[in-house]
């Protein structure tokens, strides 16, 4: 009888798999599962089999998409431009093309390159440091050939003005006003990144945005509308397929977080007041991002209003006294 030497089971070392390899493996697993399912269905003769197959295949497709089989963020972006600047690929892989309006419309500015932009990663600050502005309304045309849900993302940073009500303008999407009275400094302060995000959908030749519907002819026109304060502008913008959850978020801003918390508290107080039959009369001022120390009130020490009655009294008393002395 032959005896075999005892051998310990081999120890398998962990294997590192890249994201692309994981996506490929996920797709292979889904295809294999679908093949086995179809082979098994050959032996089942039930009237509901076609509907069941469609339902199972759709679930498997969603599973494959969630496991990495679907397109990544950069692949969902159908159009992107670095307004007033050169081509750039950001940290998410989105390729922003050079501004197509260069030498055609408006003016390009790189005034912001001397400033660090808050809330933005260092490698992507150029998307907020350059801009295109115009003395009148201007815009871009984006060709869209497929139906679906889309997101328009516009990037801004105020690098010139140091107070609010200096640059205010609107944004139109195919004649629909989607951003009203945009004051970048009032929103986030100076040299701070700010993204305006507008979801819209295209179905059956119709554009739907913010509850409004219009006919869509294959071109999306994004216009920056001249207002009463200075000139409209944009730093960068892109259009992508997806929903709001798919859009990368900017880094948190402490001032904005406090402002949002105060707004939520005011809404809660109002709701509680309405439930109790009385509305809240809180007059607490909303938090605003401060760009520097407070300016002292020049009228705080002005006592001229107190001296005026005294001067009037002297003006009446002296002539009266003079007349009495002459009598």
Secondary structure, DSSP 8 states (H G I E B T S, - for coil): ------------------HHHHHHHHHHHHHHHHHHHHHHHTT---TTHHHHHHHHHHHHHHHHIIIIIS--HHHHEEEEEETTS--EE-TT--EEEE-TTTTTSSEEE-GGGGS--BTS-GGGTHHHH-EEEESS-EEEEEE--S-EEEEEEEEE---S--SSSSSEEEEEETTEEEEEEE-HHHHH-TTB-EEEEEEEEEETTEEEETTEEEE--SEEEEEEEEEEES-EEESEEEEEES-GGGS------HHHHHHHHHHHHHHHHHHHHHHTTS-------------SS----TTTT--HHHHHHHHHHHHHHHHHHHHHHH-
